[in-house]
């Protein structure tokens, strides 16, 4: 069984606690069954499954793409003071994929810093440290909890543009992609955000991924 070449770049395994139930071996086997050339693993805030995923993907002839959906603090990762009750729900999501060996090493550093320096309810980084370790990384704007989608959802086009511009400056002109999601659940928020992101992509010349 084969389909048109397609690679899933945003996937959560059972290492994404409370947000993923897929087993790595089953994910990879399914990708191989559908003759997908590659597959990414982007668990929330951690890379605990990276080694198992890499070995399993290689075994099945699927190119492993190592990544992580990281939490970006709204300000400094070192700030752990409550904001309107708690900063726990103000973290922005961002998907990072390692394009090169250097990118993988930088991703490991970022995830480690998130736990060692930025942990507050969840392991967090900030844009400052992302800029220090951005080489070799590709960024996706993530789900509805991403900074760009959140601004788009509120109808704040200027903030969405500003956030996209910041990430593009940090990661590189061709290394930021706006992520279009449709989980087939009839979510009006997704439709609203997708429309805004497509318009932003067209206006600013930013590529999109589905």
Secondary structure by P-SEA (a helix, b strand, c coil): cccccccccccccccccccccccaaaaaaaaaaacccbbbbbccccccaaaaaaaaaaaacbbbbbbbbbbbbcccccccccccccccccbbbbbbbbccaaaaaaaaaaaaaaaaccccccccccaaaaaaccccbbbcccccccaaaaaaaacaaaaaaaaaaaaaaaaccccbbbbbbbcccccaaaaaaaaaaaaaaaaacccccc
